[in-house]
Amino acid sequence: MKDPKDWTQKDLHVHLQHALDVEFWTIPLYLTALYSIKGLSELKPKDYPEAAKLVQSVVIQEMLHMEIVCNLCTALGYEPRFPTPKYDKNKGIPFIHPKNSHIPKDLLGYQVKVGPLDAETLKLFCVVEMPQPWKDIEWAHKKSYESIAELYTALKEGLSHHWLAQYVGDEKNTRQKNIFSEYHDSDHLHHGFSQTVNSLENALNAIEAIMEQGEGADSGNIPEDFRPPSLEDVDEYHAGWFKGELCHYRKFNILFHNARHLPPVHEVIDGQEAPEIQTKLEASFEAFRKELERSYALEGSEMTPGFWQHMMALPTPIMDLWKLGVCPVWK
């Protein structure tokens, strides 16, 4: 594997796209499990069972991670793409190849497939977000990345060496988005993640935030400007910050080890089909995917109006399919 210090501009762009692909890949996976929980359509998010709140918080934070990666892309002159995710047990997790020797024994045997929120699905979630032991990485001796954290470690090293040569400059860095930090504390002050990427320092801080929030063990390691607020300090419930002190791996690991206490989920009924609803989901997701590409190619900090419309349209067909005993298919 090429050492990040020797990357070309193309290598840097390819790795940014890989990071984006992995983040985007997790979203349908986690949404499918979240909305398999019975009764969510009748509840407001603040009234969801704790398991649902944990999964929903991860989904929202993955959207934030996507935004950060896209801001890195545009700061470095690359237009991000959103190819349709594929879930193939024969191909595994995109760009990530965990060694069995590093996977806890109780997580071995995981399968890459969408499914309800149960122990088998949570095995996959834990492996996706699994921490990587801190160590010096000898890139010449590696053939692939063993974790998302390793991929981001390579990006950090690549950025450190190539930022000055690759940054487009403040005048051209005009597509930075800032849509997942709209949060106000009890004094109505803006609070939350600051995603704008216009210097090497905040580029590295942004990657560190992604790593710690996803696979890290201690939210205290996240740079202060990138930390979620404590829910006790604010007036309103915010789904994205539920149990914000826990990383994604820890959230999923808690659910996995307490699987017998998970809320009831809809089961797949063999032979059951719902082609009209499945088609609706496919159309909604394709529209959402296209709006993501349009939005991140758009000048300014705002997304397209259609982005919000299509994002909010996704849960309904997912829940409708599950109610009929059909596991959603993403294509």
N, C-alpha and C positions, 0 to 999 in steps of 0.2 A: 504494500500500500504506500502511495506517495506521501512523503512528509508534508504537512500543511504549509511549511515555510517555502516549499518548492512549487506550490500550486500556481497555475496560470489563472487568468481571469475566468476562463471557462470552467476550470476546476472549482473555483469559488462559487460560481453561479450554479453549477451542478449540485454542490453540497447544500446550498440554500434551498434549491428545489426539493432535494431529498428530505430535508427537515420539514418543509411545508407539506410534502406528501404524507409523511408519517403523522403529523398533527391532524391533517384533514382526514386521514384514514381512520383515526380514532373516533371521530364524531358520529357517523352513522352506527358504528359498533356500540358506542355507549348509549346513544339514543334508543336503539332497539331494545337494549336491556332495561333502560329506565321506564319506557312506556309499556313494557310487558307487565308491570305491576298493576294489579287490579284496582279500579276505583279512582285512578288519578284524574280522569276527566271530570269528576264531580268535585274535585278539591282545588283550592288555591295553593300555590307552591309553599306558602308559609305553613300550611296544614298537612303537607305531605308526610308520610312516615319517614323516619330518620334515614333509612336506607336510600329512599328516593332522593332526599335532600343531598346526601353525600354524592350520589352519582350525578345529579343535576349540577352540583357545584363544579364537578370535574369537567362536564361538558362545556359549561360557560368559560371556565379557565382555559380549555383547549381552544376555544374561539379567540380568546385573548392571545394565546401563544401563536396562533396563526397570524393574528394582526402584527405581532412583534416581528415574526419572520418576514412577513410581507414588507414591513417598514425597513428591515435590513436589506431586503431585495432592492427596493426602489432607491435606497440611499447608495447602493452599489451598482446602479445602472442596469438592473435585471427586472424584467416584467414577470411577476409570478403567474404560474398556471395552476389550474385545479383539475387535473384529470380525475375521472371517476374512480373511486377506490374499488379494489378487488379483494375479496375475502376467499382465499384458496388455501385449504389446509396443506396442499402439496407444495406451496410456495412460501408459506410462513408470513412473518411480520415483514413489511417492506423495509429493505436495506438493513435490517437488524437481525443478527444471527446469534442469539444467546447460546453459550455453551452449557450443555447439560450439567457439567461439573459445577457451574456457578448458580444453577437454579435450585432452590430448596426442594427437597424430596417430595413434599406434599403438592408442589406445583408441576411436577413432571407429568407428562401425558396431556398437556394442554393442546387444544385444537383451535386453529384459526378459522372461526366461523361465527356468524352473528347468531344470537339466541337470547332466551329470557334471562332474567337476573337470577342465576342459580350458581351453585358451587363450581360447576364445570366452566361456565362463562367467566366467573371471577378468577379462575386459574389463569386464563388468557390475559385478563385485565392486569393482574399482578405481574405477569411476565413482561407485558408491554411496558409497564412503568417501573420495572425492577431497577433498584440502584446498582450502580457499578462501583466496586471497591476502588477507593482512591489509590492511585498508583501512577508512577511515571510510565507513559506509554511509548514504546519503541515502535514507531509507525512502520518501519521497514520490515518488522517481524509479524505484522498483522495482515490478514487476508480480508477481513471484514469487520464491521462494527458489532460489538457484542451487546450494546445497549443504546438507547436514545442518548444517554449521558455521554457516551463515547463519541457519538456523532457530533454533539454540541461541543465537546471538548476540542475536537478537530476544527470545528468552525471558529472557536475562540482563538486557537493558535493561528489559523489562517487569517483571521481578521487582524490580529496583532501584527502580523508581518506585512499585510497587503492593504491596510486601510488607507494609508496616505496616497497610494498609487491608484486606488480603485474608487474612492469616495467621489461622487459626482459634483460635490460642492454645494454650498448653501443655496445658490441661485437656482440650481436645477433640482434640488431636493424638495419638490413641491407636491408630492403625493403621499406624504405621511398621514396616516389615519390615526384617529384617537377616539374610537367609538365605544370601547369597552372599559373606560375609566370614569364613566359618568356616575359619580358617587358623591354624596354630601354627608358630612358628619353632623353632629348635633348643633353645630354653629353655622350650618349651611355653607361650609367651605368645601371646595373641590377636594376630593380625597380619593386616592387609589393609585393605580398604575399610571406611570408616565411613559408612554411608549414611543414618543418621538425619537428617532435615531438620527442624530446629526453630528456625532463625535465618536471617536473610538471608545471613550470612557462609557458613554451611555449604551453603545452597542454591546460592549462586554457585560455591563450590568444587566442589560435586557436578557442576554443569553443565560447569565447566572440565575436570574429570576425564573426562567423557564425550567432550568435544571433542578433548582431547589424545590420549586412548587410541584414539579412532576415526580422526580425520583428522589429528591433530597429528604433528609431525615429531620431537618431543623429549619423552620421558617425564619428563625433568627439570622440565618446566613444570607437571606435575601436582602439586597441593598434596600435601605429604608424607603426610598421613593417608590419601590416596586412592591412593597408589602401590602396585603389586604388589611383593612381596618378590623378591629374587634367588633363583633356584632353588639357586644354590651355597650359600646360607646356611641351607637347610632340609634336613631329613632325608628327606622323602618327595617324590616327583614329584607336582606339582599341575598338571593339564591346563590350567587357566585361566590360569596364569602363564607358560606356555612362551613364551620370547622376549619377556618382558614389557616389555623396553626398546623394542620396535618397536610402532608404531601399526598399526591394522588396514590402512590404505592401504599401508603399507610391506610388511607381510606378504604381502598379495595381489599387490603389484607385483613382489616377489621371485619369487613363484611364476609370475606371468605371463611374466616375462622369462627364466624357466628352464623353460618349459612342456615342452620336449623331455625334461626329466629328471623329470617328474611320474610318480608310481607308476601302474601299469596300472589302468584303470577299466573297469567294465562298460559295454558299448555297448548302445544301444537297438536292438532287433530290430523291424523294420517289421512291423506287423500283430499283434505279440505282445500278449496281454492276460492279466491275472491279476485278474479282478474280485473274487474272495474276499479276496485280500490287500489290494487297493486299498480295499475296503470296511472292512477291519480298520484300515488307516491312517486313513481318514476318521473312523471312530468314535473311535480313540485321540486324534486331534488335536482333535476336537470336545470330548471329555471333558477334555483338557488345557486347552483354551481356557476352558471353563466353570469349571474349578478355579482358573484364574488370576483370573477375575472374583470368584469366591467368596472367595478368599484375601485379595485386596486390599480387600474390603469387610468383612473380619473384624477384630474388635478384637484387639489384641495384636500381637506381633512374629512369630508363627509362621504358616506356611501351613497349609492343610488337609492331612490325611493323604493324601487322594486326589491332591493336586498332585504329590507325589513319585512315586506309583505311575504316574500317567499320563505324567509327563515321561520316566520311565525306560522306558516301553513304546514310545516313538516309534521308536528306532533299528531294532528288529527288523523291522517291516513295510517300512521304507525299504530295508534291505539285502535282504530277501526279494524285493522287486519288482525291484531292480537285478539280482539273480542270475538272474532270468528274462528279463532284457533289457527291462524295462518301467520307464520313468521315472515316479517318483511324481507324482501329481496332488494338489494341496492344495485341498480345498474342504470 
